[in-house]
Amino acid sequence: MSGEKQQNLRSETDDLEKERAAACFLHMLPGIGGKTLLKLKQEFGHLWQVFQADSERMKLLVRSSKALQSLKEVYQKEDAAWTYYQQLKQQGIGVLIAEDENYPKSLKQIFDPPFLLYWKGDLSLASQPALAIVGCRDSTVYGRNQATHFSESLAQMGIVIVSGLARGIDTSAHEGALQAPNGKTIAVLGSGISVIYPSENKKIAEQIIQRGLLISEFTPTSHPDPGNFPRRNRVISGLSQGVLVIEARKKSGALITADFAMEQGREVYALPGSLTNACSEGPHHLIQQGAKLVMSVDDILEDYIGMIRQKLDEMASEANQPKNIQKESEDPGLTPEEKTILSVLTDEPKSFDEILMNVSMRPGDLAKWLLQMEIQGKILSLPGNCYKRKE
């Protein structure tokens, strides 16, 4: 690379951009993992200063001979770091470091959050209300159907579905979210973002890039080493406010994800299954340990309605405009349920109970329709669980 571009990394480029370039370059070197990056960050203040560091100083910081050799070889390699970073960007791979403003707040709250993340797709989804759906790779038809049903229904209500792109329940969860109109899903990988595993999920991975987010803490060309998956699982639960386990053996990655969720203060949900199915052992064990038994989407949705409303308010506030911007007249049509609800509502606020008395719906169904109509800008939600027609 020319001296002009090297100078650009040192001076004209903002500090965060330099830090991302340094982080991803150092990370792909032998022996340099997230913990070493954090140690270097704490020592030097800025990772890009590592390129000017004295090798004797490095000996005091790292014990691994492999890491030490890598660090000795990066002296004055700012140009190589910048080239590598630009190559990732050209491949559509984003780089996120812990000090970035858009680093997910929920991940910052967990123990040992990833120092560095690679991503493709819509990064804003990592900061929205999300539910993880996980389970067996060798799942039953029943389990896969339930995963699809729950993910599609919840995604339709504005909840981002998070899973690990594995065979079985994970794949069905992603597929269900993508089947919902405007449904969004996040796939957290146990491999690098350029190495889709299993390979048969390459097509769905491309769909997720278009409609969701692929994210990984491993270097882009990393293969799916078995040790990667427990680390992947803590990110799945960390990005979510709750974890739903559908079919899992007692000793499985899904239960590791549930354990992380409990440690992180997330809600754990479990779908019961057949007593003769070995993959029911995990959910039944979780229920015995205090997980919330789930029999319908409503059992989860009631915990998420408040989070979705709060997110809508935050988005409206950030945009400095009313959160409901879609005109009713612009809507191509109303469902029978929406027409029924609108026939009850007026310009005066009505409580949830008042609306319920005048419609033939179960409370859970009414809550779902009210929330969906609010998201679509057809009605207004007011304090005290009240609603009215949009003015």
N, C-alpha and C positions, 0 to 999 in steps of 0.2 A: 504494500500500500504506500502511496506517496506520503512525503513528510507533511504535506498540507492537511491530509485527512487525519494523520496522527495528531497534529496540532489541534485539529477540530475536537478530538476526543478530550484533550487536555484543557481546552479553554472555552471554545464557543458553545459546546454542547452543555446543556444544563446538568446539574449534579445527579439528578435521578437517572437521566439517560446514561450517563457515564457509569453510574452504579449498576444499572441493569446489564450493560455491556460487560463490565468486569465480572459481575456475579455469574452470568451464564457461561462465560469463557472459563473462569476458574472451576466452575462446577463440573465441566465435562472432562477435566483432567484427572488422571488416575489418583485415587486416594482422597479426593476433595469432595466431601459430602456437605450436607446442610449444617452439621455441627461445627465443622472446620470453618465454613464460611462465616458462621456467627462469631466464632472465636477471633477470626481475622478482622471482622467488622468492629468488634469491641476493642481490639488492640489498636487498629489504625484509624478508626473513625469513618474512613471511606475505603471501600474495597479497591478503588482504582489506584490508591496509594501503594497497594501491594506490589505493583509493577516497578516501583522504585525502591523496594525494601532490600535491606542488606541480608544476605543469606545467614549470617551469624544470628541475626535477630529471629529469623525463622526457626532456627534450632531450638530456641527457648519456648516456641509456641506449639509446635506439633511433634508428636512422638512417632507417628507412622513414617517409616522410611520411604514408603511410596509417595505419601503426601509431601514430605520434605523435598524429595527429588523433583516433583512437579513444581513446587514453589520456587526452587532454585532456578528452574528453566524459564520462568515467566518474566525475568528482569527485562524491562523496557519492551514488553510485548503488547503495549497499548494498541498498536496498529492491528495485530492479530485478533485482539479482543473485539475491536470495532468491526473488523471484517466478518467475524463469526456472528456477531449480533445482527448485522445487516443481512446476512444470509438467512438467519432465522426469520426475520421480518419478511423477507422476500418469499419465504415458504408459507407465510400467513400465520406464523407462530408468534404469539405475544409472550412477553416475559414480565412477570409480576414479582416485585420484591416486597418484603414486609413493611417497608416504610412508604410504599405507594398509598396514595389517598384512597384508591379504590380496592385495596386489599380487603377481602371480606372481614367485617368486624366479628362475625361469629367464629371465624377461624382464629382470630387473635386471642379469643377468650379461652382456647383449649390449651392443654399442656403440650409443649413441644410443637408449636405450629410450624408449618413448612416455611423455611426462610425464603424459598424461591419456588415459583409456580410457572409452568408453561401452559398456554391455553390457545384454543381456537374457538371462534364463535362469538357469543354475546356475553361478555364478562359481567354485565350488570345483573345477570340472573343469579350470580353468586351472592348477591346481597338482598335477594327477595325471599319472601316466606317459602320455605321448602320442606318437603317430607322425603326421607329416604325410604325406599322399598327394596328389601334384600331377601335372599333365600337360597334354596338349593340349586346347584347346577343340574342335578339329576331329578328335577322336579316332576310332579305329576301333571296331567292335563288340567285337573282341578286347580292346582296351585298356579299354573300359568294363566288360566282363565281369570282367577281371582286377582292376580297381579295386574293383568290388563284392565280389568273392570275398575279396580280401585284407582289406578294411576290415571286412566282416562277421565273418570268422574272428578277426581280432585284437580287434575290439570285444567279441566274445563272451568273450575271455580277460581282459577288464578294461582294455584299452588304449584310451584316448581317441583318436579319429581327428580330425585337424585338416586343414582345407582352406580354399579361398577362395571357395566357392559359385559359381564360374564354370561355364560350360557344359562338357560333356565329362567329363573324368576327375574334376574336383572334385565335380561333381554326383553321379556314380556312387559316389565315396568316401563322401559324406554319406549317400546312400541305403543303401549297404551297412551302414554302422554302425547306422542306424536299423532295419534288418531284423533285427539280432541282438537276442535277448532281453536287455533291460537295456543295450543298446549306447548309447554316448555319443559325441557329436561336437561339435566346435567349428568354427564358420564365422567366419573373419576377413574382414571386408569391406573393399573398396576404395572404398566409398561410406559415407555416413552410415548409422546404424543404422535410420533411418526411410525410407531410400531403397534398397529391395532391388534389386540388379542381378545378373543379368538379371531382368527383371520376371516371366518365367515360373517363376522359383524362389521366388516369394512363398509358395507353399503349403509347400514344403519348409522354408523359413525359419521358418514358424509351427511346424512339427513340431520343428525344432531348438530353438526357444525352450522347448518343452514337455519335450524329452528331452536337451537339450544347452545350448549357449551361443552366442549371437551377440555379436561383439565388434568394435569399430572405434575407431581413434584420431582419426577425422574427425568434425566436428560433425554432429549427427544428421540435418540436412537437406542435407548435402554430396552433390553429384552425383559420379558415378564418373569423375573427371578422370584421363586417362592417367598423369599423374605420381603418382597415389595408389598405383598397383599395386606398384611396387618397394618402397615403404614398407610396404605391406600384407604383402609377401612376407617381409620380415625379421621380422615379428611371427609369421607362420605357422611359420617355422623356430625362432624364439625360444621359442615355447610348447611345442616338441616336443623330444624327445631324439634323434630321427632323422627323416630325410625319405626317402620312397620316391618315385622318379620313374618314372611309367608313361607312356610315349609323350610325347616332347617334341622340338621342333625345336631345332637348335643355338643359335639366338638366340630364346629364349622366356622367359616369366615363370617357368616351372618350373625352368629352369636357373639363373635369378637366385636363386630360393629355395634351390637346391642350393648355389650359391656362398655365400649367407649362412650356410647350415648349416655348411659347411666352415670359414668364418671364425669361427663361434661355437663350434666344437669339437663339433658334432653328427655323428652317423653318417649317411652318405649311402648309400642303397640304390638300385639300378637294376634294372629288369626288362628283359631283352633282348627284342628283337622281330625282325620280318622285315627283312632287308637291303634289301628293295624298298620299305619304308615310310619316307617322309621323317621321320615322327614317331619312328622308332627311332634317328635320328642322335644325339639328346640322351642317352638312356640309354647307348648304346654309347660315346659320348665320355666320359661319366662313369666308366664301367667302365675305360676306358683310363687315366683319371686316378686310379684307385685306389678308386673306389666299390665297395661290396660287391655282387657279382652275386647277384641273388635268383632262385631257382627255385621256392621254396615258402614258405609262411607260417613254417615251422620256421626258415628262415634269418634271420628277423627276431625271432621269438619268443624264441630262445635268448638274445638280448641284453637282453630286457625282463623275463624271469622274476624276476631279482634286484630290479629296480626295483619291480615289483608287490608282491613280498613285503615289501620295505622300507616301501612305502606302507601296506600292511595293518598292519604293526607300529606305524607312526606313528599310524594312525587308532585302533588299539586302545589305545595308550598315552594318546592325548588323551582318549579316552572313559573311561579308567581301568577297563577291563573286558577280559576275554579277547576276542581278535579273532574267534574262531569261536563265534558265538552261536546259530547255527541248530541245532536238534536234528535228529538223523538221523530220529527218529520223525515229525518234522513234515514231512519231505520226501514229496511225493505219490508219488514213484516213482524208481527208479534205472534208469539206462541199462544195457545189457548190459556196457559197458566199466567202468562204476562198480562193478557187481556183481562183475566179475572182479577188479578191484583190491582191493575190500574183502574178497574171499575169501582174498587173499594176506596182507593186513595183519592184525596182531594188536596186542595192547597193548604189545608190545616193538618198539622201533624197527627198521625194515628199511631198508637202503640202496637207492638207486635201482637199482643193478646187481642186487641180490637180487630186487627186484620185477620187473625186466625179464626175468630168467631164468625167471620163473613165469607170464608173460603173453605172449600172442601179439600183440605190438604193436611197431611201430617206436619207437626211442628218442624221436623228436620227438613222436609221438602220445602216448606215455606221459607225457612231460613236460607236454603240454597238459592231459591229463586230470587229472593230479595237481594242477596249479595250479588248474584249475577247481574240483576237489573241495575244495581248500584254501579258495578264495574263498567257496565255498558252505557252509563249515563242516562238511564231512563227514569230513575227516581233519585231522591235525595235521602241520605241517612242523617238523622239528627240525634243529639244526646238523649239518653234515656231509652235507647232501643226503639226510637220512633222513626216514622217514615212519612214522606209526602211526595206528591207529584212534583216533577221538576218544573220550575217556573218558565 
